[in-house]
Amino acid sequence: MGGAEAYDIDALQVDPQAVLDGCGERVACDRCGKKVRFFCYVCCVPVGQLAGKIPQLRLPFKMDILKHSGELDGKSTAVHAKIIAPDDTRLMTYGPDSLADVDLDRTLLLFPGPDALDIAQVDQETFDRVVVIDGTWRQAKGMAREDARLRKMRKVTVHPRQTRFWRYQSLDDSFMATIEAIYFLYRDSVARGGAYAGEYDGLMFFYKYFYQFIQGEYAAQPEKRFTWRQRERYIDYERAPRKEAGGGQRKDRRDTSAKVDYEFADDLALDAVFDEGAE
């Protein structure tokens, strides 16, 4: 998909740093006991100290996120939507009975292709729900092709934007992270003929924080190298927020073995600037 335009993630009307920077060590999830820093990606709930401090949205239409069984929970950005809009979002692992209760005539599938309409062109009176596939592009194509229920749904897409995702993927930069696609789905759906007023920026609350965190880590350490496969100038050394003074000269050659060093990397795969799992 060509013609993708850049979007300014810093301009989103959410300030996650003011809230999340205050989180200390990992704490046990109130439901399952797993130790996490910001949220439990299994139970899809924030840690107790964030209760009442993160955006909580109501969406104009329901959303079902259909996760491929091979997509690791800790690498999925789709969980952000479930945490931010819990009353209007279902998150389920794909199986033979998935979406059995869905009215196919009133449900759309977010999936690009020649037969997909821009969501801005679809009358909201004609549907109640959108299904979003969460997985690698290869996994998503397989599900959309092989599942009879998904094949019957009308397909929609969003205006192409350049992804800010830190997980390397071998496709062009219009292939966004799941939460980016979800955000623009709702943003574009209400922007027909009018100005968008930031109603759904909260969906990007965690994503913006993680993006800025990675940018800040590398801006503070210009000698740190990363895979050459990541798109040119992914790290914005001039604009990224610096958390600490760094020294040295940035090297042109980037090393696939480098890692971001911080305690929640294992849970959230933020070291995946180097991850080739999003093909």
LOLO-960450 format. One line per field, with one value per residue (C-alpha): x, y, z. Coordinates in nm, 3 decimals. Layout:
% residues N
c1 = c(X:...) .
c2 = c(Y:...) .
c3 = c(Z:...) .
END
This chain:
% residues 279
c1 = c(0.000:0.161:0.104:0.110:0.135:0.317:0.125:0.246:0.228:0.351:0.044:-0.200:-0.407:-0.286:0.007:0.101:0.439:0.277:0.103:0.325:0.661:0.539:0.502:0.780:0.861:0.636:0.339:0.110:-0.200:-0.509:-0.668:-0.397:-0.101:0.138:0.390:0.357:0.450:0.159:-0.105:-0.168:-0.183:-0.354:-0.635:-0.641:-0.651:-0.418:-0.225:-0.404:-0.210:-0.331:-0.699:-0.880:-0.568:-0.579:-0.828:-1.154:-1.344:-1.682:-1.670:-1.936:-1.949:-1.839:-1.511:-1.408:-1.032:-0.960:-0.610:-0.419:-0.316:0.045:0.055:0.227:0.021:0.316:0.385:0.029:-0.071:-0.439:-0.466:-0.435:-0.780:-0.936:-0.788:-0.886:-1.233:-1.332:-1.709:-1.698:-1.407:-1.388:-1.051:-1.057:-0.820:-0.919:-1.094:-1.373:-1.645:-1.510:-1.771:-2.053:-2.282:-2.205:-2.457:-2.255:-2.481:-2.410:-2.039:-1.739:-1.390:-1.095:-0.875:-0.703:-0.757:-0.912:-1.261:-1.226:-1.405:-1.252:-1.430:-1.503:-1.724:-1.939:-2.268:-2.255:-2.623:-2.538:-2.319:-2.286:-1.951:-1.605:-1.374:-1.001:-0.749:-0.446:-0.142:0.137:0.038:0.091:-0.133:-0.400:-0.413:-0.455:-0.742:-0.923:-0.885:-0.974:-1.252:-1.600:-1.747:-1.471:-1.506:-1.874:-1.809:-1.780:-1.419:-1.312:-0.979:-0.837:-0.644:-0.282:-0.039:0.325:0.357:0.556:0.588:0.917:0.875:1.054:0.840:0.945:0.644:0.617:0.558:0.183:0.134:0.056:0.059:-0.283:-0.355:-0.260:-0.506:-0.775:-0.714:-0.738:-1.044:-1.236:-1.072:-1.153:-1.505:-1.604:-1.398:-1.625:-1.683:-1.574:-1.275:-1.145:-1.135:-0.917:-1.206:-1.017:-0.658:-0.680:-0.658:-0.293:-0.214:0.024:0.150:0.259:0.441:0.630:0.719:0.852:1.038:1.229:1.300:1.431:1.652:1.828:1.846:2.022:2.264:2.353:2.620:2.357:2.301:1.996:1.910:1.964:1.631:1.437:1.332:1.562:1.566:1.326:1.499:1.461:1.774:1.687:1.328:1.317:1.283:1.611:1.591:1.959:2.267:2.433:2.771:2.953:2.882:2.601:2.739:2.609:2.629:2.348:2.374:2.093:2.220:2.160:1.891:1.704:1.782:1.485:1.290:0.959:1.112:1.034:0.664:0.598:0.864:0.981:1.322:1.150:1.301:1.504:1.213:1.140:0.817:0.572:0.600) .
c2 = c(0.000:0.323:0.684:0.644:0.974:1.051:1.130:1.319:1.081:1.354:1.562:1.306:1.458:1.220:1.259:0.907:1.006:1.212:0.895:0.602:0.746:0.724:0.348:0.180:-0.187:-0.456:-0.546:-0.847:-0.840:-0.824:-1.112:-1.363:-1.259:-1.217:-0.941:-0.660:-0.296:-0.119:-0.377:-0.749:-0.854:-1.182:-1.031:-0.705:-0.482:-0.208:-0.245:-0.121:0.203:0.312:0.271:0.590:0.741:0.606:0.697:0.506:0.542:0.448:0.363:0.443:0.079:-0.247:-0.414:-0.779:-0.840:-1.186:-1.288:-1.554:-1.836:-1.788:-1.420:-1.383:-1.195:-0.987:-0.864:-0.767:-0.401:-0.500:-0.546:-0.168:-0.127:-0.375:-0.188:0.158:0.067:-0.242:-0.209:-0.200:-0.435:-0.812:-0.983:-1.350:-1.614:-1.741:-2.078:-2.271:-2.107:-1.754:-1.491:-1.746:-1.485:-1.213:-1.087:-1.105:-0.854:-0.593:-0.663:-0.524:-0.669:-0.432:-0.570:-0.396:-0.501:-0.399:-0.483:-0.286:0.047:0.333:0.338:0.708:0.610:0.362:0.473:0.400:0.311:-0.001:-0.177:-0.231:-0.404:-0.431:-0.732:-0.668:-0.948:-0.942:-1.126:-1.103:-1.009:-1.369:-1.498:-1.238:-1.321:-1.688:-1.626:-1.389:-1.635:-1.956:-1.856:-1.869:-1.613:-1.361:-1.405:-1.305:-0.975:-0.646:-0.530:-0.181:-0.008:0.324:0.595:0.473:0.618:0.547:0.319:0.417:0.055:-0.060:-0.421:-0.459:-0.597:-0.668:-0.497:-0.130:0.124:0.153:-0.176:-0.047:-0.201:-0.333:-0.049:0.209:0.053:0.047:0.409:0.529:0.311:0.509:0.839:0.814:0.688:1.014:1.254:1.253:1.612:1.749:1.812:1.540:1.665:1.397:1.182:0.855:0.962:0.773:0.445:0.532:0.600:0.306:0.296:0.660:0.599:0.296:0.472:0.776:0.553:0.380:0.709:0.855:0.554:0.587:0.966:0.942:0.679:0.777:0.509:0.235:0.053:-0.124:-0.343:-0.197:-0.354:-0.094:0.195:0.487:0.746:0.546:0.692:1.069:1.179:1.546:1.538:1.241:1.320:1.254:1.096:1.131:1.276:1.050:1.069:0.944:0.959:0.767:0.486:0.434:0.057:-0.090:-0.415:-0.674:-0.802:-0.477:-0.463:-0.196:-0.246:-0.192:-0.409:-0.451:-0.548:-0.917:-0.859:-0.601:-0.688:-0.330:-0.462:-0.556:-0.272:-0.577:-0.822:-0.965:-1.134:-0.891:-1.010) .
c3 = c(0.000:-0.109:-0.022:0.354:0.536:0.858:1.174:1.478:1.772:2.007:1.923:2.064:2.345:2.613:2.854:2.965:3.106:3.380:3.501:3.405:3.502:3.860:3.849:4.040:4.059:3.923:4.138:4.145:3.928:4.150:3.955:3.860:4.074:3.781:3.853:3.601:3.586:3.414:3.326:3.310:2.946:3.047:3.256:3.057:3.364:3.487:3.810:4.118:4.151:3.805:3.888:3.793:3.634:3.278:3.003:2.996:2.667:2.527:2.157:1.896:1.783:1.942:1.857:1.862:1.851:1.715:1.824:1.636:1.870:1.767:1.865:2.202:2.460:2.573:2.220:2.133:2.137:2.100:2.477:2.510:2.355:2.597:2.894:2.768:2.634:2.836:2.792:2.413:2.338:2.335:2.306:2.211:2.078:1.735:1.731:1.554:1.763:1.745:1.658:1.665:1.820:1.565:1.309:0.989:0.813:1.080:1.129:0.942:0.912:0.933:0.660:0.365:0.007:-0.324:-0.196:0.128:0.173:0.368:0.705:0.649:0.354:0.547:0.697:1.070:1.064:0.863:1.120:1.495:1.527:1.371:1.389:1.408:1.350:1.580:1.452:1.200:0.849:0.739:1.019:0.948:0.577:0.658:0.899:0.661:0.375:0.554:0.795:0.635:0.875:0.814:0.436:0.456:0.635:0.452:0.459:0.563:0.590:0.708:0.531:0.523:0.777:0.843:1.142:1.450:1.561:1.713:1.602:1.272:0.991:0.634:0.476:0.391:0.665:0.602:0.791:1.136:1.482:1.583:1.826:1.564:1.317:1.588:1.677:1.319:1.262:1.524:1.442:1.070:1.136:1.307:1.098:0.791:0.691:1.027:1.247:1.476:1.835:1.997:2.122:2.076:2.143:2.471:2.279:2.216:2.583:2.641:2.284:2.295:2.623:2.495:2.170:2.355:2.599:2.320:2.146:2.472:2.544:2.211:2.215:2.551:2.417:2.061:2.054:2.092:1.765:1.629:1.333:0.988:0.888:1.087:0.864:0.808:1.087:1.304:1.609:1.596:1.776:1.748:1.877:2.114:2.486:2.663:3.006:3.080:2.923:2.670:2.506:2.206:1.837:1.674:1.462:1.110:1.128:1.334:1.524:1.539:1.875:2.063:2.331:2.521:2.890:3.119:3.356:3.172:2.837:2.885:2.944:2.675:2.418:2.391:2.297:1.973:1.779:1.683:1.659:1.316:1.430:1.271:0.914) .
END
